[in-house]
Amino acid sequence: MPLKEVALFLSIAGVVGIAIGYYLRYLITLGKKGSMELEVKEMLLAAREDAKKITADAEAKASQTLNAATIEIKEKENKIRQTEDRLIKKEDLLDKRQLDIDKEVDLIKEKANEIRVIRDKADKLEHDRLAALEKAARLSAEDAKAEIIRMLEKQNEEDFTVRMRKLEMQGEEMLEQKAKDILAISIQRLASSVASDFMSSTIEIPSDDVKGKIIGKEGRNIKAFERATGVEVLVDDSPGAITISSFDPVRRHVAGMALRELIKDGRIQPARIEQVVEKARQDINKTIKEKGEQAAYECGVVGLDPRILLILGRLHFRTSYGQNVLQHSIEMAHIAGMIAEEIGANVQVAKAGALLHDLGKALDHEVAGTHVEIGRRILQKFGAPEEVVKAMQAHHEEYPYETAESRIVQTADAISGARPGARRDNVENYLKRLGDLEALANSFKGIEKSYALQAGREIRIFVRPEEIGDMEAKNLARDIALKIEKDLKYPGEIKVTIIREMRSVEFAR
């Protein structure tokens, strides 16, 4: 068979196959379309049945809800109707009560009018009776009363006078006895021991060989120690002891602490002495702070400024007529508190006023004015309560007694100072004389410091070398001696020693 015919036959066969394929596909599509329409009809029927069922259920639920709401509304209407019935009954009851009250008010008004009429009649009868009596007696009511009082006074004048005098005497006796009882109870409750302050302190030493170290070569060590501390060191034949003498208790304590430390350390030389003395002064300042805080705590006085307590602690090293001022103040605070309790005054104010009454004595050698005025300014500066200031400022009658606590403080001061052995007047005068001697020397220019020694028979004066030369030192000693002769009264003679020392210090690096 030729190739063209074969190709033609294949082409015809392909066309016929394609036509047959499309026809078969068409027949299949018609079959599927019929089945889909059937499914849609079935789904539509099912949906209609579901819609009818849902509608029926909704209508049933709506009917039930409507019935429940109708029942609830009927119940509320019944309750409202019952409430209205109760309110109507209460309103009727209130109307009846109001009517009864109105009737009672009208009745009370009638009774009040009747009482007013009766009272007016009684007043008129009383007035008429008094007028008749005055007419008969020819005296008014006031004149009759005055006449009766005069007659009674005249008849009982002597009895009244005797009775009043007796009551006055009894009152004075009772008050005086009460005051004595309060003071006696306060003194008896305190009853603390009294110890006078001394002018010297004894330092124990391990052996007499230490005395040579303390004196030093040509007395160099002891002179440096006396210069640094301002005390007099007495090294005599007393075994195992060295005596430190000074009228100033602070200097004695500083010197005692420093000397014990030097003896313990064993290195006694001028440079070491100055270091130890400076450390002892710092330790004494700590002691002063502790003493002030301890005194306030012991007396139960709280709320004071720390600076006031620091000044208060300095009184531990201050004496008045041989009596330690801080111990005297603590004793006074206890006595004042007891008296305040007995008479009903402010215990805290009385204690604080008594504890701080001599505060100015801690600075009276540094600040001008009486110790009362100095203490008053200190308390006001550091914010102490005004009632405490009033309580302390009147204990020497420099200020008026403005409060009961001020009188209590003055009384406590008198009790503490008047106790047997508490004070020695000659000691106070002696200390004042030594203080005046140092103050006189310090009044000159160029003076660094001065110390009264030998019970006031010698004064050592250290001058600033850059201001006072050797020739000027001799003239200064003469001027001071002349001024002492002129201004002070003293037995015997006073030795004036001027010490001028030049130091040059350099460091090798």
Long-range contacts (C-beta under 8 A, 24 or more apart in sequence): 182-339, 182-342, 182-343, 183-339, 183-411, 183-415, 185-338, 185-342, 186-335, 186-338, 186-339, 186-342, 186-412, 186-415, 187-335, 187-415, 187-419, 189-334, 189-338, 190-331, 190-334, 190-335, 190-338, 192-331, 194-323, 194-419, 194-420, 194-421, 194-422, 195-324, 196-322, 196-323, 196-421, 196-424, 196-427, 197-249, 197-319, 197-322, 197-323, 197-324, 197-427, 199-245, 199-246, 199-247, 199-455, 200-234, 200-243, 200-244, 200-245, 200-246, 200-252, 201-243, 201-244, 201-252, 201-253, 201-255, 201-256, 202-241, 202-242, 202-243, 202-244, 203-241, 203-242, 203-243, 203-244, 203-256, 203-259, 203-260, 203-263, 204-240, 204-241, 205-240, 205-241, 205-242, 205-263, 206-240, 206-263, 207-240, 208-239, 208-240, 210-263, 211-235, 211-242, 213-266, 213-268, 214-242, 214-259, 214-262, 214-263, 214-268, 216-268, 216-269, 220-270, 221-268, 221-269, 221-270, 221-273, 224-270, 224-273, 224-274, 225-255, 225-258, 225-259, 225-273, 225-277, 226-451, 226-453, 226-460, 227-460, 227-462, 227-499, 228-258, 228-273, 228-274, 228-277, 229-254, 229-255, 229-258, 229-277, 230-255, 230-449, 230-451, 231-255, 231-451, 231-453, 232-453, 232-454, 233-259, 245-453, 245-455, 246-451, 246-453, 247-430, 247-431, 247-434, 247-435, 247-452, 247-456, 248-317, 249-317, 249-318, 249-319, 250-284, 250-314, 250-317, 251-451, 253-284, 253-287, 253-317, 254-280, 254-281, 254-284, 255-280, 257-283, 257-284, 284-317, 287-313, 287-316, 288-313, 288-314, 288-316, 288-317, 289-313, 291-316, 291-326, 295-326, 295-329, 295-330, 295-355, 296-355, 298-330, 299-330, 299-333, 299-334, 299-337, 299-351, 299-355, 300-337, 300-348, 300-351, 301-333, 301-348, 301-351, 301-352, 301-355, 304-352, 304-384, 305-382, 305-383, 305-384, 307-382, 308-356, 308-359, 308-378, 308-379, 308-382, 308-384, 311-359, 311-362, 311-363, 311-378, 312-355, 312-356, 312-359, 312-362, 314-362, 314-363, 315-358, 315-359, 315-361, 315-362, 318-361, 318-362, 319-427, 319-428, 319-431, 320-358, 320-361, 320-423, 320-428, 321-417, 321-422, 321-423, 321-424, 321-425, 321-427, 321-428, 322-423, 322-424, 322-427, 322-428, 323-417, 323-422, 323-423, 325-358, 325-361, 328-358, 328-416, 328-417, 328-422, 329-354, 329-355, 329-356, 329-357, 329-358, 330-355, 331-416, 332-357, 332-409, 332-412, 332-413, 332-415, 332-416, 333-412, 335-412, 335-415, 335-416, 336-405, 336-408, 336-409, 336-411, 336-412, 339-408, 339-411, 339-412, 340-405, 340-408, 343-404, 343-408, 345-404, 345-405, 345-408, 346-387, 346-404, 346-405, 349-385, 349-387, 349-388, 349-391, 349-403, 349-405, 350-391, 350-405, 350-408, 350-409, 350-412, 352-384, 352-385, 352-388, 352-391, 352-392, 353-388, 353-390, 353-391, 353-392, 353-405, 353-406, 353-408, 353-409, 354-391, 354-392, 354-408, 354-409, 354-412, 354-413, 356-384, 356-388, 356-392, 357-392, 357-395, 357-409, 357-413, 359-392, 365-435, 365-439, 370-396, 370-398, 372-396, 372-398, 372-399, 373-398, 430-456, 433-488, 433-490, 436-488, 437-484, 437-488, 437-490, 437-494, 440-480, 440-483, 440-484, 440-487, 440-488, 441-480, 441-496, 444-476, 444-479, 444-480, 446-472, 446-476, 454-495, 456-490, 456-494, 457-492, 457-493, 457-494, 457-495, 458-494, 458-495, 458-496, 458-497, 459-494, 459-495, 459-496, 459-497, 460-497, 460-499, 461-496, 461-497, 461-498, 461-499, 462-499, 462-500, 462-501, 463-498, 463-499, 463-500, 465-500, 465-501, 465-502, 468-498, 468-500, 469-500, 470-500, 473-498, 473-500, 474-498
